[in-house]
């Protein structure tokens, strides 16, 4: 029994000694890399940027392989001291294509907030691409917020959609006369609100990764590839419905199919662009 305890104590002391040795080695490598400068420190740990060396090896702290410091193909973001973040932007594929997508009925929900107007019509707010997909005499159902289980049959009027904002339009409907005065169906009064739904249908949309969209006071925009090396420009866009679960947003204007935009590390690339950084040419490969 005593021998077992002695072995356990000796094993614990050995572990502590190894940990202390690793820490000392790490400090020496870090100090050596700092004093040697970029001329000799050519490799660094992706998790511990201060651990650098002149030759390949492994980090004494986390045991990860040291990776080459960015030199010729470096994406140099001014003010960023964390080499791990810079390396991640440089090595990972951050560009994606703008694509056409088929929206199946199960994926979309053609449902808009609605309000009863003074003339008895019902004005519903839909995304512009949804309104464009509706028939001129589109039929649907309307339910007041206070009685969600009671639905009235409605049909679209001949009024053209009116813009509500950059992404949405107001579409007018009128209650079907056949439903007027039926028992259990309260007639909607001006000012009452509810939800208006129309039958979903498959449709084609232009889509971009939701992570590619940035916001400004002037509206949404993306960083579009200029066609020259690793160079991007601010491109204002109009966005429709956003499908967060699927990770994309419908593009109404500003982009075309197969345009290339930054979809990963967008914040870092935009920071570089705003600060006037000149990023080195960078290669990527995507399937359209």
N, C-alpha and C positions, 0 to 999 in steps of 0.2 A: 504493500500500500504506500509506504513512504517513498519507494522507488518510483512509483507512478506519479506521485505528486511532484517529485524532483524533476521528472521528465517533462511534465506540463509546464512547470516554472521555467525550465531551460528553454522550452519551445517558445514560450511567450517572450522571453528575453531576446531570443534570436529574431523574432518578428519585429520587435522594437528596434533592434540594431539595424535590420535591413531597411526599415522605414527611414531611420535617421540617415543612413548612408545614401539612400535615394534622394532625400531632401538636399543633402550637401552637394551631391553630384549635380542636381538640377540648378542650384544656385551658382555653382561654378560654370556650368554651361551657359546660363543666362548672362552672367557677368562677362564671360569670354566673348559671347556674341555681341554684347553691347560695346565692349572696348575694341573688338576687332573691326566693327563696322560692316557695311554691306559688301565690302570687297571679299571678306572671308566667310561671313555668316550667310550661307546660301540655303540653309534648311531651317524650318521652324515647326513646332508642334501646332496642329490645327486647333487644339483645345487650350494650350498654354503658349501664347505667342511669344512670351519672353524667353522660352526655352529654344535656343538657336544653336546651330552647329555648322561647321564648314563641310561636313560630309554626311551622307545618309546614315540614319540610325533610328533609335526609338526614344520617346520621351521617358525619362526616368520617373516621372510622376504618374502618368496615366498609361504608359506603355504603348501609346499610339505611334505609328510610324511618322517620322519627321517628313514634311513635304517641302518641295522646292519653293523658295520665296518667289513671288511674282517679279519678273524682270521685264523681258521683252514684251510679253503679252499681258502685262499687268493692267488691271482696271484701277487706276489710281484715283480714289475718291478723296478730295482734299478734306482735311480735318478728321479723318477716320484713323485712329490709332490701332484699332482692333484688326489685326491682320487676318484673323479667322473669318470675320465678316466679309472682308475684301476678297479673300480666296473663295468663299462660297459664291459670291456674285460672279467671280471670274470663271469658276469651273462649272457651275450649274447652268442648264439651258433656261434662259430667262425670257426667250422670245417665243411667241405663239402666233398662229395664223388666225385671221378673222374667217369664220366659216359659216356656211349655210346649214341650218338645222331644220329637221322636220319635227314639229310639235304635235304629238299625238293627243287625242282628246283626254286621255287619262292624265297627261302631264299638266294640262292647263285648266284654268277655271275662269270662265267668262262671267265674272260677277263684279258689279260695280256699285258703289254707294250712290243712292238716289234721293231726290227730294221732289215733293209734289209742288208744282208751280201754280201761280194764281189762275191760269187759264185751264187748269185741270190736267195738263200734261205732266209727265214724270221725266225729270232730267237726271240722267245717270252719267257718272264719270267712268270712262274706260281708257285704257292705254290706246294710243293712237293706232298701233298695229292691230289691236283687237277691233277697234271701230272700223278700220279699213276692210276687215275680213267679214263684216256683217252685211247681210243682204239689205237692199233698200226698204223692204217691208218685213224686216226681221221680227220674229215673234219671240216672246219670252214670258217671264213671270215676275211679279213684284210682290214683296211682302213688307209690311210695316214693321219697324223695329219693335213695336209694342205687341204685335201679334205675328211672330215669325212663322207660325204654322199655317197661317191663312194666306193663300197666294191668289193673286189676281192675274188673269191672262192679259198681256199687253202686246202691242205691236208698234214698230218703229214708225214715226211720222216721216213726211217728206222733207223735213228740215235738214240741211247739211250739218255735219258735226261742227261744233265751235271749240276752238282751242281753249283749254283750261290752263295748261302750263306747257313747258317744253316737251313733256312726255305724254300728256293725257288730253282727251277731248270730251266734250259734253254731248251726249246723244239723247235726243228726245223720243219718248214713247207715249202712247195713249192707251188707257185701259179699254179693253174690248167691251163694247156695249152689251154683249151677252152676259157679262158678269155683273152688270149694274143692278143693284137692289136685291141680289140673291141673299137668302137667309144665311147668316153666319159670315158674310163677307162685308165688313165695314167699308164704306166708300171713303177713299183717302181724301183728306182735306189739305188745302194749301199750307205749306210749311212743315208738314209731316215728313219724316225721313224713313228710309228703309234700305233694302237691297234689291237690285234688279239683276236677274240672271237670264242668259240666253244659252242655247244649246252649244256645247263645245264642239269644235270641228278641227280636223288636222289642217295645218297650214305650214308654209315655209317661211322662215325668218332668217335674218342675218344676225349672227351672234358673236360676242367677244367674251373672253374670260372675265368674270366679275372682278377678279383681282387686278385687272389691267386698268380699271377706271379710277381716276383721281378727281377730286372736287376742288373747285375754286369759286370765287365770287361771281365769275362770269358763267359758271355752269360746269358740267362734267367734261373731262378731256382724257386723252390717252397719250402715251409716248409712242409715236409711230416711227418705224425705221425709215431713214432718209434714202437708203440704198447705197450708202457710202460707209463701209467699215462698221465700226461700233458707234454709230451716230444716230441720235433720235431727236425728233421734234415734237413740240406740243401740238396736238390735233384736237380741236373742239369737236365734240360729238353730242348727239341727242340719243338718249337711252330710253327704251320702253320698259316692258316688264322684266324684272330681275328674278331669276330662279336660283336662289341661294343654295338650295340643296344640291342642284346639279352643277352649280358653280359658273353660270354664264348669265349674260344680260342681252336683251334684244337691242340691236342697233337700228335706230331710225334714220340717221344721217351722219355723215362725216367719215365713214369708212366704206371700203368695198371688199368683196370676197377676196381672200388670199393676201390682203394687206398684213404686214407683220407689225406687231405691237409688243411692248414689254408687258409681260404678265406675271413675272416673279421678281422679287426684290425691287419692285416699282419705286418704292420710297427712296432707296439708295441711289438709283439711277437718276431720279428726278432731282435729288439733292446735288448730284454731280453736275447735271445740266444747268441748274440755277446758279451754281457757283462758277460756271464757265469752265468746268473741267474738260480736258481733251483726252478722252479715253482712247486707249490703243485699239487697233483693229482686232476684232474678236470673231471667231467662227462658231457656228452652231449648225445643227441639222434637225429639221422637222419634216414630217410628212404632211403635205397639204390635205 
